[in-house]
Amino acid sequence: MGKIDPRVVKTRKKLRQAFLELLVTRTLGEMNIKDLTNQAGVTRGTFYLHYKDKETFIETIMEEIIEDFFTEVVEYSAVSANDDTRVPYIQLEKVFENIGETPEFFITLLKESEAEDYRILFSDKLYDYLLEHTSANTPNPVRKLPKELLTNYLVYSLLGIAESWVQEGKIYANHYMASVFVKLMRSELFEEVGLNSFFIDSASHLKLASVN
C-alpha cells in the first residue's frame, strides 16, 4: 500500500476539524460545502478532489470518528492470571476524555434523526465488543437479551450521562464519571449476562499487558 501524500492528510484533517466545529451551530442536514470549505480554509475545488459530495463527506467523517472512538477506548486484556484468553474492555476514563474533546459529535449522534444510521453503526460496534467480551462462555449469555434493548440502553445511558456532564461544564473529573458509570452498570442483570466487568474505570483494572 502506497504512502498517503501528507498534503492529502492535512486537507482531510482540516475538513474533519471544520465539520466538528460546525456541529456546534449546524445539524447534519444544515451542513453545506461552502461552510465546510470556509471553516477549513480550503477551496471548493480542493473539497471535490477528496469527496464526491457532501453526503459522501459526512458518511466518511462520521464513520471515521466512530471507528477512532472505539480504537481509543477499547483495551484488550487476559480474562484472569490463569487464563491467556484476551477479551475487550471499555475504558471509561478514555470514553469521557474522548467525549469531552468533541461533545458536539456525540450529542449529534444521540439526538439527531439524520444521525440514525450512524447511531446504529455505533450500537452495532458496541454489541460486537459485548459479544467478544463474553465469548469465553458457551452459550454466550449476552444473547439472552434482545440486541436492540441492550444496545439502546447502553448507548442512551452512556451518551445521555455524558451530555449532561458536558452541559454542566464537565465539573466532574473523567475518573469520577467513569467510577459512577461503572457502579450504575454493575446491576444484577449485567452480572447475569456476564457484563459486570465490561466497563472499567481505570487502566489499573487491566492486570496484563494490552494487545496492540
KAJO-V945556 format. One record per backbone hydrogen bond with DSSP energy under -1.0 kcal/mol. NH is the residue of the N-H (numbers start at 1). CO is the residue of the C=O. E is the energy in kcal/mol with one decimal. If there is no record, write none. Layout:
# KAJO-V945556
nh-><NH	NH>
co-><CO	CO>
e-><E	E>
This chain:
# KAJO-V945556
nh-><9	10	11	12	13	14	15	16	17	18	19	20	21	22	23	24	25	26	31	36	37	38	39	40	41	42	47	48	50	51	57	58	59	60	61	62	63	64	65	66	67	68	69	70	71	72	73	74	75	77	79	80	83	87	89	90	91	92	95	96	97	98	99	100	101	102	106	107	108	109	110	111	112	115	116	119	120	121	122	123	124	125	126	127	128	129	130	131	132	133	134	135	137	143	144	145	150	151	152	153	154	155	156	157	158	159	160	161	162	163	164	165	166	167	168	169	170	177	178	179	180	181	182	183	184	185	186	187	191	192	193	194	195	198	200	205	206	207>
co-><5	6	7	8	9	10	11	12	13	14	15	16	17	18	19	21	22	22	27	32	33	34	35	36	37	37	43	44	47	47	53	54	55	56	57	58	59	60	61	62	63	64	65	66	67	68	69	70	89	87	85	83	80	77	75	198	73	200	91	92	93	94	95	96	97	98	102	103	104	105	106	107	108	112	113	115	116	117	118	119	120	121	122	123	124	125	126	127	128	129	130	132	134	140	141	142	146	147	148	149	150	151	152	153	154	155	156	157	158	159	160	161	162	163	164	166	165	173	174	175	176	177	178	179	180	181	182	185	187	188	189	191	190	195	90	202	203	205>
e-><-1.8	-2.5	-2.2	-2.5	-2.2	-2.1	-2.3	-2.4	-2.4	-2.4	-2.3	-2.0	-2.3	-2.4	-1.3	-1.2	-1.4	-2.0	-1.1	-2.1	-2.9	-2.4	-2.6	-2.2	-1.5	-2.1	-2.0	-2.4	-1.4	-2.4	-2.1	-2.8	-2.5	-2.5	-2.8	-2.8	-2.1	-2.2	-2.5	-2.0	-2.3	-2.8	-2.4	-2.0	-2.0	-2.0	-2.0	-2.0	-2.3	-1.9	-2.3	-1.1	-1.5	-2.5	-2.5	-2.8	-2.9	-2.8	-1.4	-2.6	-2.0	-2.5	-2.7	-2.3	-1.1	-1.4	-1.1	-2.3	-2.3	-2.4	-1.9	-2.4	-2.1	-1.1	-1.5	-2.3	-2.4	-1.8	-2.6	-2.4	-3.0	-2.3	-2.1	-2.5	-2.1	-1.7	-2.1	-2.6	-2.1	-2.6	-1.6	-1.2	-1.7	-1.3	-2.0	-1.9	-2.2	-2.8	-2.2	-1.9	-2.2	-3.1	-2.3	-1.8	-2.9	-2.5	-1.4	-2.3	-2.2	-2.4	-2.0	-2.2	-2.4	-2.7	-1.6	-2.0	-2.7	-2.3	-2.4	-2.1	-2.2	-2.4	-2.3	-1.8	-2.0	-2.1	-1.4	-2.3	-1.9	-2.1	-1.6	-1.0	-2.9	-1.5	-2.6	-1.9	-1.7	-1.1>
